[in-house]
Amino acid sequence: MRVKSLVSLATLLSLFCLSAASQAQNSARSEERIIREVRHELLMLPYYNVFDSIAFKVNDSTVTLLGQVTRPVLKSDAENAVKHIEGVERVDNQIEVLPPSSMDDQIRLRLFRTIYGDPGLEKYALGVQKPIRIIVKNGHVTLEGVVDSQADKDLAGIRAKTVPGTFSVDNNLQVVPSK
C-alpha cells in the first residue's frame, strides 16, 4: 500500500512538472507571436517615416513602446495599433514626441539628402522603410537602425557630422551583415 502511494505521488509530481513545462513553452510561443505582430503593426503605421524611431519590448502580455516621433498622432496611433493585438493586456507608451522646430525640419532634410544621397549609402535608400533612422532634437542628431558593415556605419556618421546646423551626432547604428 505504501509503495502504491509513493508511485502515485511520483506520477502526480511528474505530470505537474510536464504541465508546467508545457505552459512555459506555450507562453514563449505566444510572446514570439506578439513580437511579430507588434513589429508588423508598427511598420504599417501610415505616418511612420525615416525621421521617426519606434522600438518596443514585450514582457508577458505587456508591450512597452519606446523611441521618438515627429508627430503626436503617430504616438497615439502606435499605441492603438498594438493594444488590439490578441494577447496584449497592457501597453506602456513611452514614445517621446519631438518638439516642433522649423530649424530641426531643415536639418532633417539636409541629413536625408546627405546620407541617402551618398554613393556608398544609396543602397539603403531603396524600399519603403529606410533602415537608417534620422532623429533630430534641438539640433542634436541621433542615427538609429541597421547597416550591413562597420564601414557603412562610420560613413553615415561622418556624413551626418558634415551637415550645417547639427550640434552633435550620436551614431547608434547597429551592424547586422546581410545574408
N, C-alpha and C positions, 0 to 999 in steps of 0.2 A: 504494500500500500504506500509505504514511504517512497519507494523508488518511482512509482507511478506519479506521485505528487511532484517529485523533483523533475521528472521528464516533462510533465505538463507545464510546470513553471518555466523550464528552459525553452520549451516550444513557444510559449506566450512571449517571453522576452525576445526571442529571435524574430518572431512576427512583428513585434513592436519596432525593433531596430530596422527591419526591412521596410516597414511603413514610413518611418521617419526618413530613411534614405530616399525613398520614392518621392516623398513630399519635397525634399530639398532639391532633387533633380527637376521636378516639375516647376518649382519656384525659379530655378536658374533658367529653364527654357522660357518661362513667362517673362522674366526680366530681359532676356535676349530679344524676344518678340517686341516688347515695349521699346527697347532701344532702337530697333529697326524702324518701327512705326513713328517714333518721335523724330528721328533723323529725316524720314520721308516727309512728314508733315511740315517740318521747319523749312526744308528745301523748296517746298511747294508754295510758300507764302508769297503773295503777289508783289509786295513791296520790298522783298529781301534782295539787296544788291551788293555790289563789291565794297561799298562803304559801311556795311553792317557786319558784325560778327556775333553769331549766337552759338553758344555751347550749352551743353546740358549734362547732368548727372542723373542716374537712376538709382534709387535705393529702395528696394522692395517695390512699393506701389506709389512712391513719392518721386516726382520729377522736379529737379531744380534747374531753372533756366538761368544762364549767365551770359555776359557779353555786353556789347554796346550797339545801339542802333541810332540812326539819324532821325527817324520818325516815331513819334509816340504811338501811332496806330500800329506799328509793327510790334511793339512790346505787347500790347493787348491782343493782337492777332495771334502771336506766338502762344500766349497762354491759352486762348480759346481753342486753338487747334490741338493742343496737347491734352487738355483736360477731358476731351471727349474720347480719348483712346481707351479701349477696353483694358481694365486692369489698373488704370491710373486713378488713384483716390485723392491725391493732393498734388497741387502744383505750387512750388515756391518760386515766384517770378522775381529774380534779382537782376534783370536786364536793366542797364543804365541807358537812359535817353540822353544823347549828346546835346549840349546846348546849341541852339541855332546861331549860326555865325556866317555872314557872307564871306569873311576872310577865310574861315575853315573850308567853305564850299569851293573857293578859288584854289586853295591848296590841294583839296581832294582831286579836282580836275587836272591840275598840273601833275600831281603824283600819278594819276591813272595814265596820262599820256606818256610820262617819263618811264614808268615801269613797264607797262604793257606795250609801249612803242619801241622798246629796246630790242634790237635783233636777237640778242641772247635770251630774251624772256618772252618773245612774241608767241611762242608755242603755248603759253599759259593763257593767252587771250582767246583761244578757241573755246567754244562751248558757252553755255548759258551761265552756269555757276562758275565764277572765277575762283581759282584756288588760292590766290593771294588777296587777302582782305586788307583794305586800307582804312585805318581808323584814325581820325584827326579830331583832337580835342584841344581847343585853345592853342593851336599851332604845334602841339606835340603829336608826333606820328607814331603809331604802332602798326607793324605789319604782322598779320596773323595768317595762318593757313599752312599749306604744304607745298613743297617743291621737290624736284627729283634729285637734286645734288647740293652739296655744300657750296659749290661754285655759284649756282643759281641763287641760293640764299644770300651769299655775300654780294653778288651783283645787284640784287634787289635792294639791299640795304645801302649800298654805295650810291645807287641811282636816286634813292629816296632822299639821301642827305644833300644832293645837289639842287633840290627844288627850293627856290626862294620862298621865304616866309616860314619855313619849318624851324622850330626851336630845338627839337631833339627827335631822334628816331630810335625806337626800340624794335629790334628785329626779332620777333618771336616765331618766325617761320620754322617749321619742322621739316627735316629732310626725310622723305619716305621714297626710296627708289622705286620707280615704276617697274612693273613686272614684264 
